[in-house]
Amino acid sequence: MTVGAWLSVGLLLIGVFFFVAGTVGLMRLPDRLSRLHALTKADNLGLGFLVLGLLAQAPGLSTGVTLVLIWLLVMLASAAGAHLIAKRALRGDGEDSR
Amino acid sequence: MNLNDIHVAVALVLLATMSVGLIRVAIGPTPSDRMMAAQLLGTSGIGVLLVLTRAIAVPALVDVALVFALLAAVAVIAFTRRRGGDS
């Protein structure tokens, strides 16, 4: 395998590590806000490293741009979602109060 | 061991983490926990699709992943706008 392929495999494995760590955190951490913390790491870094690993062997420019666009969208959605869920949890409204 | 095998292995590990995350959807004490786990499932699903794009050589899966990314944002925001009574 070439150097680019090894680089790609390494980045993919780092991404998988972050996904596994995020899932373990989601299962093991004691309260809601710390679980949210573990979740956003998996979202941003895990998918980020997966996209970087796939970018190292992207066939063309349009595929590469789409990959980066997916990453940016997920980061935006995960940041906004994390803030909204944390605010909802702290406010204590909705079904969370029971 | 060529590159495609590694891609399939990565996709399988991601699927395994998705399965474990489903436990949190089932047992999560509050609805917020369930929604967080669903968000992680969405992101892992995007990862699986992106990796499988290379492994099984179906370039259109990248566009499917893009639609997943758009819909995951809408789902979380719709959940947080919900009030207690109007379920």
N, CA and C atoms of all chains as a GROMACS GRO file, in nm:
protein
  555
    1MET      N    1   0.085  -0.120   0.000
    1MET     CA    2   0.000   0.000   0.000
    1MET      C    3   0.088   0.124   0.000
    2THR      N    4   0.035   0.231  -0.056
    2THR     CA    5   0.112   0.354  -0.066
    2THR      C    6   0.105   0.432   0.065
    3VAL      N    7   0.182   0.543   0.068
    3VAL     CA    8   0.185   0.625   0.190
    3VAL      C    9   0.047   0.685   0.215
    4GLY      N   10  -0.019   0.731   0.107
    4GLY     CA   11  -0.152   0.790   0.123
    4GLY      C   12  -0.251   0.691   0.181
    5ALA      N   13  -0.241   0.564   0.139
    5ALA     CA   14  -0.333   0.463   0.190
    5ALA      C   15  -0.310   0.439   0.339
    6TRP      N   16  -0.181   0.433   0.381
    6TRP     CA   17  -0.152   0.414   0.524
    6TRP      C   18  -0.204   0.530   0.606
    7LEU      N   19  -0.182   0.654   0.553
    7LEU     CA   20  -0.231   0.773   0.622
    7LEU      C   21  -0.383   0.764   0.637
    8SER      N   22  -0.450   0.724   0.529
    8SER     CA   23  -0.596   0.714   0.531
    8SER      C   24  -0.641   0.613   0.635
    9VAL      N   25  -0.574   0.496   0.639
    9VAL     CA   26  -0.614   0.393   0.736
    9VAL      C   27  -0.593   0.443   0.879
   10GLY      N   28  -0.480   0.513   0.902
   10GLY     CA   29  -0.455   0.565   1.035
   10GLY      C   30  -0.563   0.663   1.079
   11LEU      N   31  -0.599   0.755   0.989
   11LEU     CA   32  -0.702   0.854   1.024
   11LEU      C   33  -0.837   0.787   1.047
   12LEU      N   34  -0.869   0.685   0.964
   12LEU     CA   35  -0.996   0.613   0.984
   12LEU      C   36  -0.999   0.546   1.121
   13LEU      N   37  -0.884   0.487   1.162
   13LEU     CA   38  -0.882   0.417   1.291
   13LEU      C   39  -0.896   0.516   1.405
   14ILE      N   40  -0.835   0.637   1.392
   14ILE     CA   41  -0.854   0.739   1.497
   14ILE      C   42  -1.002   0.777   1.506
   15GLY      N   43  -1.067   0.792   1.388
   15GLY     CA   44  -1.209   0.826   1.389
   15GLY      C   45  -1.293   0.719   1.457
   16VAL      N   46  -1.263   0.592   1.427
   16VAL     CA   47  -1.337   0.484   1.491
   16VAL      C   48  -1.316   0.486   1.642
   17PHE      N   49  -1.190   0.518   1.684
   17PHE     CA   50  -1.163   0.525   1.828
   17PHE      C   51  -1.254   0.628   1.894
   18PHE      N   52  -1.270   0.745   1.828
   18PHE     CA   53  -1.355   0.848   1.890
   18PHE      C   54  -1.500   0.803   1.896
   19PHE      N   55  -1.546   0.730   1.791
   19PHE     CA   56  -1.684   0.682   1.796
   19PHE      C   57  -1.703   0.582   1.910
   20VAL      N   58  -1.605   0.489   1.926
   20VAL     CA   59  -1.616   0.391   2.034
   20VAL      C   60  -1.613   0.462   2.170
   21ALA      N   61  -1.522   0.561   2.184
   21ALA     CA   62  -1.512   0.633   2.310
   21ALA      C   63  -1.643   0.708   2.339
   22GLY      N   64  -1.702   0.768   2.236
   22GLY     CA   65  -1.827   0.840   2.257
   22GLY      C   66  -1.939   0.747   2.299
   23THR      N   67  -1.943   0.627   2.239
   23THR     CA   68  -2.048   0.533   2.277
   23THR      C   69  -2.029   0.483   2.419
   24VAL      N   70  -1.901   0.453   2.455
   24VAL     CA   71  -1.875   0.409   2.593
   24VAL      C   72  -1.915   0.520   2.690
   25GLY      N   73  -1.881   0.646   2.655
   25GLY     CA   74  -1.919   0.756   2.742
   25GLY      C   75  -2.070   0.769   2.754
   26LEU      N   76  -2.138   0.750   2.642
   26LEU     CA   77  -2.285   0.761   2.645
   26LEU      C   78  -2.345   0.653   2.736
   27MET      N   79  -2.279   0.536   2.740
   27MET     CA   80  -2.334   0.428   2.822
   27MET      C   81  -2.294   0.442   2.968
   28ARG      N   82  -2.171   0.492   2.997
   28ARG     CA   83  -2.116   0.477   3.131
   28ARG      C   84  -2.124   0.603   3.215
   29LEU      N   85  -2.128   0.722   3.154
   29LEU     CA   86  -2.117   0.844   3.236
   29LEU      C   87  -2.245   0.863   3.317
   30PRO      N   88  -2.230   0.925   3.436
   30PRO     CA   89  -2.342   0.922   3.531
   30PRO      C   90  -2.459   1.013   3.499
   31ASP      N   91  -2.435   1.137   3.451
   31ASP     CA   92  -2.553   1.222   3.435
   31ASP      C   93  -2.563   1.277   3.294
   32ARG      N   94  -2.671   1.350   3.272
   32ARG     CA   95  -2.713   1.385   3.138
   32ARG      C   96  -2.614   1.478   3.068
   33LEU      N   97  -2.563   1.577   3.142
   33LEU     CA   98  -2.477   1.675   3.077
   33LEU      C   99  -2.340   1.616   3.043
   34SER      N  100  -2.289   1.525   3.128
   34SER     CA  101  -2.161   1.464   3.092
   34SER      C  102  -2.178   1.367   2.975
   35ARG      N  103  -2.296   1.304   2.965
   35ARG     CA  104  -2.321   1.221   2.847
   35ARG      C  105  -2.327   1.306   2.721
   36LEU      N  106  -2.382   1.427   2.735
   36LEU     CA  107  -2.385   1.518   2.620
   36LEU      C  108  -2.244   1.555   2.576
   37HIS      N  109  -2.155   1.574   2.675
   37HIS     CA  110  -2.015   1.606   2.647
   37HIS      C  111  -1.951   1.493   2.566
   38ALA      N  112  -1.971   1.367   2.611
   38ALA     CA  113  -1.911   1.254   2.539
   38ALA      C  114  -1.966   1.246   2.396
   39LEU      N  115  -2.095   1.274   2.384
   39LEU     CA  116  -2.161   1.262   2.254
   39LEU      C  117  -2.105   1.360   2.152
   40THR      N  118  -2.083   1.486   2.193
   40THR     CA  119  -2.038   1.585   2.095
   40THR      C  120  -1.895   1.558   2.051
   41LYS      N  121  -1.811   1.499   2.140
   41LYS     CA  122  -1.677   1.462   2.095
   41LYS      C  123  -1.686   1.359   1.984
   42ALA      N  124  -1.772   1.260   2.001
   42ALA     CA  125  -1.783   1.157   1.897
   42ALA      C  126  -1.833   1.219   1.767
   43ASP      N  127  -1.929   1.309   1.777
   43ASP     CA  128  -1.984   1.371   1.657
   43ASP      C  129  -1.878   1.448   1.580
   44ASN      N  130  -1.809   1.540   1.651
   44ASN     CA  131  -1.719   1.630   1.579
   44ASN      C  132  -1.590   1.562   1.541
   45LEU      N  133  -1.520   1.504   1.640
   45LEU     CA  134  -1.387   1.449   1.612
   45LEU      C  135  -1.396   1.317   1.538
   46GLY      N  136  -1.488   1.230   1.579
   46GLY     CA  137  -1.496   1.098   1.515
   46GLY      C  138  -1.526   1.112   1.367
   47LEU      N  139  -1.636   1.183   1.337
   47LEU     CA  140  -1.670   1.200   1.195
   47LEU      C  141  -1.565   1.284   1.123
   48GLY      N  142  -1.503   1.381   1.194
   48GLY     CA  143  -1.398   1.461   1.133
   48GLY      C  144  -1.281   1.376   1.087
   49PHE      N  145  -1.234   1.285   1.173
   49PHE     CA  146  -1.121   1.202   1.134
   49PHE      C  147  -1.160   1.103   1.025
   50LEU      N  148  -1.286   1.051   1.030
   50LEU     CA  149  -1.331   0.962   0.922
   50LEU      C  150  -1.327   1.036   0.788
   51VAL      N  151  -1.378   1.161   0.789
   51VAL     CA  152  -1.382   1.238   0.664
   51VAL      C  153  -1.240   1.268   0.616
   52LEU      N  154  -1.148   1.302   0.710
   52LEU     CA  155  -1.009   1.328   0.670
   52LEU      C  156  -0.947   1.204   0.609
   53GLY      N  157  -0.976   1.086   0.671
   53GLY     CA  158  -0.921   0.963   0.618
   53GLY      C  159  -0.973   0.932   0.480
   54LEU      N  160  -1.102   0.960   0.456
   54LEU     CA  161  -1.157   0.933   0.324
   54LEU      C  162  -1.112   1.037   0.222
   55LEU      N  163  -1.086   1.162   0.271
   55LEU     CA  164  -1.037   1.267   0.180
   55LEU      C  165  -0.902   1.230   0.122
   56ALA      N  166  -0.820   1.155   0.200
   56ALA     CA  167  -0.686   1.120   0.153
   56ALA      C  168  -0.692   1.034   0.029
   57GLN      N  169  -0.806   0.971   0.000
   57GLN     CA  170  -0.817   0.890  -0.121
   57GLN      C  171  -0.945   0.923  -0.197
   58ALA      N  172  -0.990   1.048  -0.188
   58ALA     CA  173  -1.110   1.086  -0.262
   58ALA      C  174  -1.081   1.083  -0.412
   59PRO      N  175  -1.175   1.028  -0.492
   59PRO     CA  176  -1.148   1.016  -0.635
   59PRO      C  177  -1.147   1.148  -0.710
   60GLY      N  178  -1.231   1.243  -0.669
   60GLY     CA  179  -1.236   1.369  -0.745
   60GLY      C  180  -1.265   1.486  -0.654
   61LEU      N  181  -1.266   1.603  -0.713
   61LEU     CA  182  -1.286   1.724  -0.633
   61LEU      C  183  -1.427   1.730  -0.577
   62SER      N  184  -1.528   1.689  -0.658
   62SER     CA  185  -1.666   1.705  -0.613
   62SER      C  186  -1.696   1.614  -0.495
   63THR      N  187  -1.641   1.491  -0.497
   63THR     CA  188  -1.659   1.402  -0.382
   63THR      C  189  -1.595   1.461  -0.257
   64GLY      N  190  -1.475   1.518  -0.274
   64GLY     CA  191  -1.407   1.577  -0.160
   64GLY      C  192  -1.485   1.693  -0.102
   65VAL      N  193  -1.538   1.778  -0.188
   65VAL     CA  194  -1.616   1.893  -0.140
   65VAL      C  195  -1.741   1.845  -0.067
   66THR      N  196  -1.807   1.740  -0.122
   66THR     CA  197  -1.926   1.687  -0.055
   66THR      C  198  -1.892   1.632   0.083
   67LEU      N  199  -1.777   1.562   0.093
   67LEU     CA  200  -1.736   1.507   0.223
   67LEU      C  201  -1.716   1.618   0.325
   68VAL      N  202  -1.645   1.725   0.284
   68VAL     CA  203  -1.621   1.836   0.378
   68VAL      C  204  -1.752   1.904   0.414
   69LEU      N  205  -1.844   1.915   0.316
   69LEU     CA  206  -1.973   1.977   0.343
   69LEU      C  207  -2.053   1.897   0.446
   70ILE      N  208  -2.048   1.763   0.434
   70ILE     CA  209  -2.117   1.678   0.532
   70ILE      C  210  -2.059   1.701   0.671
   71TRP      N  211  -1.925   1.709   0.678
   71TRP     CA  212  -1.862   1.729   0.809
   71TRP      C  213  -1.906   1.863   0.870
   72LEU      N  214  -1.903   1.970   0.788
   72LEU     CA  215  -1.942   2.101   0.839
   72LEU      C  216  -2.088   2.100   0.886
   73LEU      N  217  -2.176   2.035   0.807
   73LEU     CA  218  -2.317   2.029   0.845
   73LEU      C  219  -2.335   1.956   0.977
   74VAL      N  220  -2.264   1.842   0.992
   74VAL     CA  221  -2.279   1.765   1.116
   74VAL      C  222  -2.226   1.844   1.235
   75MET      N  223  -2.113   1.918   1.215
   75MET     CA  224  -2.061   1.998   1.326
   75MET      C  225  -2.161   2.106   1.366
   76LEU      N  226  -2.219   2.172   1.265
   76LEU     CA  227  -2.318   2.277   1.294
   76LEU      C  228  -2.438   2.218   1.368
   77ALA      N  229  -2.489   2.104   1.316
   77ALA     CA  230  -2.607   2.043   1.376
   77ALA      C  231  -2.577   1.994   1.517
   78SER      N  232  -2.457   1.938   1.537
   78SER     CA  233  -2.426   1.882   1.668
   78SER      C  234  -2.405   1.993   1.770
   79ALA      N  235  -2.341   2.105   1.728
   79ALA     CA  236  -2.323   2.215   1.822
   79ALA      C  237  -2.458   2.277   1.860
   80ALA      N  238  -2.541   2.302   1.759
   80ALA     CA  239  -2.671   2.362   1.788
   80ALA      C  240  -2.757   2.268   1.871
   81GLY      N  241  -2.756   2.138   1.836
   81GLY     CA  242  -2.836   2.042   1.909
   81GLY      C  243  -2.791   2.027   2.053
   82ALA      N  244  -2.656   2.026   2.073
   82ALA     CA  245  -2.606   2.011   2.210
   82ALA      C  246  -2.650   2.129   2.296
   83HIS      N  247  -2.640   2.252   2.241
   83HIS     CA  248  -2.683   2.368   2.319
   83HIS      C  249  -2.832   2.361   2.351
   84LEU      N  250  -2.912   2.321   2.250
   84LEU     CA  251  -3.057   2.319   2.273
   84LEU      C  252  -3.094   2.214   2.376
   85ILE      N  253  -3.031   2.094   2.367
   85ILE     CA  254  -3.065   1.988   2.463
   85ILE      C  255  -3.021   2.029   2.603
   86ALA      N  256  -2.899   2.090   2.614
   86ALA     CA  257  -2.852   2.131   2.746
   86ALA      C  258  -2.943   2.238   2.805
   87LYS      N  259  -2.987   2.333   2.723
   87LYS     CA  260  -3.074   2.439   2.773
   87LYS      C  261  -3.207   2.381   2.820
   88ARG      N  262  -3.257   2.287   2.741
   88ARG     CA  263  -3.385   2.223   2.776
   88ARG      C  264  -3.370   2.146   2.907
   89ALA      N  265  -3.256   2.078   2.924
   89ALA     CA  266  -3.236   1.999   3.045
   89ALA      C  267  -3.223   2.091   3.167
   90LEU      N  268  -3.150   2.202   3.152
   90LEU     CA  269  -3.130   2.291   3.266
   90LEU      C  270  -3.258   2.364   3.303
   91ARG      N  271  -3.339   2.398   3.203
   91ARG     CA  272  -3.464   2.469   3.229
   91ARG      C  273  -3.563   2.378   3.300
   92GLY      N  274  -3.551   2.248   3.273
   92GLY     CA  275  -3.635   2.152   3.344
   92GLY      C  276  -3.778   2.150   3.297
   93ASP      N  277  -3.804   2.195   3.173
   93ASP     CA  278  -3.943   2.187   3.129
   93ASP      C  279  -3.962   2.061   3.044
   94GLY      N  280  -4.080   2.045   2.991
   94GLY     CA  281  -4.108   1.926   2.913
   94GLY      C  282  -4.116   1.804   3.002
   95GLU      N  283  -4.095   1.689   2.942
   95GLU     CA  284  -4.109   1.564   3.018
   95GLU      C  285  -3.991   1.541   3.111
   96ASP      N  286  -3.883   1.621   3.096
   96ASP     CA  287  -3.765   1.596   3.176
   96ASP      C  288  -3.787   1.621   3.324
   97SER      N  289  -3.891   1.695   3.359
   97SER     CA  290  -3.905   1.734   3.498
   97SER      C  291  -3.961   1.621   3.584
   98ARG      N  292  -4.016   1.518   3.522
   98ARG     CA  293  -4.078   1.416   3.607
   98ARG      C  294  -3.973   1.318   3.658
   99MET      N  295  -0.419  -0.817   0.318
   99MET     CA  296  -0.533  -0.735   0.363
   99MET      C  297  -0.532  -0.605   0.282
  100ASN      N  298  -0.630  -0.588   0.194
  100ASN     CA  299  -0.628  -0.466   0.114
  100ASN      C  300  -0.718  -0.359   0.176
  101LEU      N  301  -0.728  -0.247   0.106
  101LEU     CA  302  -0.795  -0.130   0.164
  101LEU      C  303  -0.944  -0.153   0.182
  102ASN      N  304  -1.005  -0.230   0.090
  102ASN     CA  305  -1.149  -0.253   0.101
  102ASN      C  306  -1.184  -0.331   0.227
  103ASP      N  307  -1.099  -0.430   0.262
  103ASP     CA  308  -1.125  -0.507   0.384
  103ASP      C  309  -1.124  -0.415   0.506
  104ILE      N  310  -1.027  -0.322   0.507
  104ILE     CA  311  -1.018  -0.230   0.621
  104ILE      C  312  -1.143  -0.143   0.627
  105HIS      N  313  -1.191  -0.098   0.510
  105HIS     CA  314  -1.312  -0.015   0.510
  105HIS      C  315  -1.432  -0.092   0.562
  106VAL      N  316  -1.446  -0.219   0.519
  106VAL     CA  317  -1.558  -0.298   0.568
  106VAL      C  318  -1.547  -0.321   0.719
  107ALA      N  319  -1.423  -0.343   0.766
  107ALA     CA  320  -1.404  -0.364   0.910
  107ALA      C  321  -1.443  -0.238   0.988
  108VAL      N  322  -1.402  -0.120   0.937
  108VAL     CA  323  -1.439   0.005   1.003
  108VAL      C  324  -1.591   0.020   1.008
  109ALA      N  325  -1.658  -0.012   0.894
  109ALA     CA  326  -1.804   0.000   0.892
  109ALA      C  327  -1.868  -0.094   0.993
  110LEU      N  328  -1.812  -0.215   1.008
  110LEU     CA  329  -1.870  -0.310   1.102
  110LEU      C  330  -1.853  -0.264   1.246
  111VAL      N  331  -1.734  -0.206   1.277
  111VAL     CA  332  -1.715  -0.156   1.414
  111VAL      C  333  -1.813  -0.043   1.443
  112LEU      N  334  -1.833   0.045   1.342
  112LEU     CA  335  -1.929   0.155   1.363
  112LEU      C  336  -2.070   0.100   1.384
  113LEU      N  337  -2.105  -0.005   1.308
  113LEU     CA  338  -2.238  -0.066   1.328
  113LEU      C  339  -2.250  -0.123   1.469
  114ALA      N  340  -2.139  -0.181   1.520
  114ALA     CA  341  -2.143  -0.235   1.656
  114ALA      C  342  -2.167  -0.124   1.758
  115THR      N  343  -2.100  -0.007   1.740
  115THR     CA  344  -2.123   0.102   1.835
  115THR      C  345  -2.267   0.154   1.823
  116MET      N  346  -2.323   0.150   1.700
  116MET     CA  347  -2.463   0.190   1.687
  116MET      C  348  -2.554   0.097   1.766
  117SER      N  349  -2.524  -0.033   1.761
  117SER     CA  350  -2.608  -0.129   1.834
  117SER      C  351  -2.600  -0.106   1.983
  118VAL      N  352  -2.478  -0.074   2.034
  118VAL     CA  353  -2.466  -0.046   2.177
  118VAL      C  354  -2.542   0.081   2.212
  119GLY      N  355  -2.535   0.182   2.123
  119GLY     CA  356  -2.607   0.306   2.148
  119GLY      C  357  -2.758   0.286   2.156
  120LEU      N  358  -2.808   0.183   2.086
  120LEU     CA  359  -2.952   0.155   2.093
  120LEU      C  360  -2.996   0.119   2.234
  121ILE      N  361  -2.902   0.062   2.316
  121ILE     CA  362  -2.938   0.030   2.454
  121ILE      C  363  -2.973   0.158   2.529
  122ARG      N  364  -2.895   0.266   2.503
  122ARG     CA  365  -2.924   0.393   2.571
  122ARG      C  366  -3.059   0.448   2.525
  123VAL      N  367  -3.094   0.428   2.397
  123VAL     CA  368  -3.226   0.471   2.352
  123VAL      C  369  -3.334   0.397   2.431
  124ALA      N  370  -3.310   0.269   2.460
  124ALA     CA  371  -3.412   0.189   2.529
  124ALA      C  372  -3.421   0.224   2.676
  125ILE      N  373  -3.305   0.237   2.746
  125ILE     CA  374  -3.311   0.252   2.892
  125ILE      C  375  -3.303   0.396   2.936
  126GLY      N  376  -3.267   0.491   2.844
  126GLY     CA  377  -3.242   0.628   2.885
  126GLY      C  378  -3.345   0.682   2.981
  127PRO      N  379  -3.302   0.732   3.096
  127PRO     CA  380  -3.403   0.772   3.195
  127PRO      C  381  -3.488   0.891   3.150
  128THR      N  382  -3.431   0.984   3.076
  128THR     CA  383  -3.510   1.099   3.032
  128THR      C  384  -3.517   1.101   2.881
  129PRO      N  385  -3.615   1.173   2.826
  129PRO     CA  386  -3.621   1.186   2.680
  129PRO      C  387  -3.496   1.250   2.620
  130SER      N  388  -3.429   1.339   2.696
  130SER     CA  389  -3.307   1.400   2.642
  130SER      C  390  -3.202   1.294   2.612
  131ASP      N  391  -3.190   1.193   2.704
  131ASP     CA  392  -3.092   1.087   2.680
  131ASP      C  393  -3.125   1.012   2.553
  132ARG      N  394  -3.253   0.984   2.534
  132ARG     CA  395  -3.291   0.909   2.415
  132ARG      C  396  -3.260   0.989   2.289
  133MET      N  397  -3.283   1.122   2.296
  133MET     CA  398  -3.256   1.203   2.178
  133MET      C  399  -3.107   1.212   2.151
  134MET      N  400  -3.026   1.223   2.259
  134MET     CA  401  -2.880   1.226   2.239
  134MET      C  402  -2.834   1.098   2.174
  135ALA      N  403  -2.884   0.984   2.220
  135ALA     CA  404  -2.842   0.856   2.162
  135ALA      C  405  -2.885   0.849   2.016
  136ALA      N  406  -3.004   0.902   1.986
  136ALA     CA  407  -3.050   0.900   1.846
  136ALA      C  408  -2.961   0.988   1.760
  137GLN      N  409  -2.912   1.100   1.818
  137GLN     CA  410  -2.822   1.186   1.743
  137GLN      C  411  -2.690   1.114   1.712
  138LEU      N  412  -2.640   1.039   1.813
  138LEU     CA  413  -2.516   0.964   1.790
  138LEU      C  414  -2.539   0.855   1.685
  139LEU      N  415  -2.658   0.792   1.688
  139LEU     CA  416  -2.689   0.691   1.586
  139LEU      C  417  -2.687   0.754   1.448
  140GLY      N  418  -2.743   0.876   1.436
  140GLY     CA  419  -2.742   0.942   1.306
  140GLY      C  420  -2.602   0.969   1.257
  141THR      N  421  -2.515   1.019   1.347
  141THR     CA  422  -2.378   1.048   1.306
  141THR      C  423  -2.303   0.920   1.269
  142SER      N  424  -2.323   0.813   1.350
  142SER     CA  425  -2.257   0.687   1.316
  142SER      C  426  -2.307   0.634   1.183
  143GLY      N  427  -2.437   0.655   1.157
  143GLY     CA  428  -2.492   0.610   1.029
  143GLY      C  429  -2.427   0.683   0.912
  144ILE      N  430  -2.403   0.815   0.930
  144ILE     CA  431  -2.334   0.890   0.826
  144ILE      C  432  -2.194   0.833   0.804
  145GLY      N  433  -2.125   0.801   0.917
  145GLY     CA  434  -1.991   0.744   0.904
  145GLY      C  435  -1.993   0.612   0.830
  146VAL      N  436  -2.090   0.525   0.863
  146VAL     CA  437  -2.099   0.395   0.796
  146VAL      C  438  -2.121   0.414   0.646
  147LEU      N  439  -2.212   0.508   0.611
  147LEU     CA  440  -2.239   0.530   0.469
  147LEU      C  441  -2.115   0.580   0.395
  148LEU      N  442  -2.042   0.675   0.458
  148LEU     CA  443  -1.924   0.731   0.392
  148LEU      C  444  -1.818   0.625   0.370
  149VAL      N  445  -1.799   0.538   0.472
  149VAL     CA  446  -1.696   0.435   0.458
  149VAL      C  447  -1.738   0.331   0.354
  150LEU      N  448  -1.868   0.295   0.356
  150LEU     CA  449  -1.916   0.195   0.260
  150LEU      C  450  -1.910   0.246   0.117
  151THR      N  451  -1.917   0.379   0.100
  151THR     CA  452  -1.907   0.436  -0.035
  151THR      C  453  -1.782   0.385  -0.105
  152ARG      N  454  -1.669   0.384  -0.029
  152ARG     CA  455  -1.545   0.333  -0.088
  152ARG      C  456  -1.544   0.182  -0.095
  153ALA      N  457  -1.598   0.117   0.007
  153ALA     CA  458  -1.583  -0.029   0.016
  153ALA      C  459  -1.662  -0.100  -0.093
  154ILE      N  460  -1.787  -0.057  -0.118
  154ILE     CA  461  -1.867  -0.126  -0.217
  154ILE      C  462  -1.880  -0.047  -0.346
  155ALA      N  463  -1.807   0.067  -0.356
  155ALA     CA  464  -1.798   0.145  -0.481
  155ALA      C  465  -1.934   0.189  -0.533
  156VAL      N  466  -2.014   0.251  -0.444
  156VAL     CA  467  -2.140   0.313  -0.486
  156VAL      C  468  -2.129   0.461  -0.452
  157PRO      N  469  -2.087   0.545  -0.547
  157PRO     CA  470  -2.060   0.685  -0.514
  157PRO      C  471  -2.184   0.761  -0.466
  158ALA      N  472  -2.304   0.716  -0.503
  158ALA     CA  473  -2.425   0.790  -0.466
  158ALA      C  474  -2.448   0.789  -0.316
  159LEU      N  475  -2.384   0.696  -0.242
  159LEU     CA  476  -2.406   0.691  -0.097
  159LEU      C  477  -2.359   0.819  -0.029
  160VAL      N  478  -2.265   0.893  -0.090
  160VAL     CA  479  -2.221   1.020  -0.031
  160VAL      C  480  -2.339   1.116  -0.023
  161ASP      N  481  -2.424   1.116  -0.127
  161ASP     CA  482  -2.539   1.206  -0.126
  161ASP      C  483  -2.642   1.162  -0.022
  162VAL      N  484  -2.656   1.028  -0.005
  162VAL     CA  485  -2.744   0.979   0.101
  162VAL      C  486  -2.697   1.028   0.237
  163ALA      N  487  -2.563   1.025   0.258
  163ALA     CA  488  -2.509   1.072   0.385
  163ALA      C  489  -2.536   1.221   0.404
  164LEU      N  490  -2.531   1.297   0.294
  164LEU     CA  491  -2.560   1.441   0.304
  164LEU      C  492  -2.705   1.464   0.349
  165VAL      N  493  -2.798   1.384   0.295
  165VAL     CA  494  -2.938   1.398   0.337
  165VAL      C  495  -2.953   1.358   0.484
  166PHE      N  496  -2.881   1.253   0.528
  166PHE     CA  497  -2.882   1.214   0.670
  166PHE      C  498  -2.840   1.331   0.757
  167ALA      N  499  -2.731   1.401   0.716
  167ALA     CA  500  -2.680   1.511   0.796
  167ALA      C  501  -2.783   1.622   0.807
  168LEU      N  502  -2.854   1.651   0.697
  168LEU     CA  503  -2.955   1.756   0.702
  168LEU      C  504  -3.071   1.717   0.793
  169LEU      N  505  -3.118   1.590   0.782
  169LEU     CA  506  -3.236   1.550   0.857
  169LEU      C  507  -3.207   1.534   1.006
  170ALA      N  508  -3.081   1.497   1.041
  170ALA     CA  509  -3.048   1.482   1.183
  170ALA      C  510  -3.062   1.615   1.255
  171ALA      N  511  -3.019   1.725   1.189
  171ALA     CA  512  -3.032   1.857   1.251
  171ALA      C  513  -3.178   1.891   1.274
  172VAL      N  514  -3.263   1.864   1.176
  172VAL     CA  515  -3.405   1.896   1.189
  172VAL      C  516  -3.468   1.816   1.303
  173ALA      N  517  -3.428   1.688   1.317
  173ALA     CA  518  -3.488   1.603   1.421
  173ALA      C  519  -3.458   1.657   1.560
  174VAL      N  520  -3.330   1.692   1.586
  174VAL     CA  521  -3.294   1.740   1.720
  174VAL      C  522  -3.366   1.870   1.751
  175ILE      N  523  -3.371   1.962   1.654
  175ILE     CA  524  -3.434   2.092   1.682
  175ILE      C  525  -3.584   2.074   1.703
  176ALA      N  526  -3.648   1.985   1.625
  176ALA     CA  527  -3.790   1.960   1.646
  176ALA      C  528  -3.816   1.901   1.784
  177PHE      N  529  -3.723   1.815   1.831
  177PHE     CA  530  -3.741   1.756   1.964
  177PHE      C  531  -3.735   1.862   2.073
  178THR      N  532  -3.637   1.955   2.063
  178THR     CA  533  -3.622   2.052   2.171
  178THR      C  534  -3.734   2.156   2.169
  179ARG      N  535  -3.805   2.170   2.060
  179ARG     CA  536  -3.917   2.266   2.058
  179ARG      C  537  -4.043   2.206   2.120
  180ARG      N  538  -4.042   2.077   2.152
  180ARG     CA  539  -4.162   2.011   2.200
  180ARG      C  540  -4.188   2.048   2.346
  181ARG      N  541  -4.313   2.066   2.381
  181ARG     CA  542  -4.347   2.091   2.520
  181ARG      C  543  -4.405   1.963   2.580
  182GLY      N  544  -4.422   1.966   2.712
  182GLY     CA  545  -4.465   1.845   2.781
  182GLY      C  546  -4.604   1.798   2.745
  183GLY      N  547  -4.697   1.892   2.733
  183GLY     CA  548  -4.836   1.850   2.722
  183GLY      C  549  -4.878   1.801   2.585
  184ASP      N  550  -4.815   1.855   2.480
  184ASP     CA  551  -4.873   1.833   2.348
  184ASP      C  552  -4.807   1.717   2.274
  185SER      N  553  -4.776   1.609   2.344
  185SER     CA  554  -4.722   1.492   2.276
  185SER      C  555  -4.838   1.415   2.216
   0.00000   0.00000   0.00000
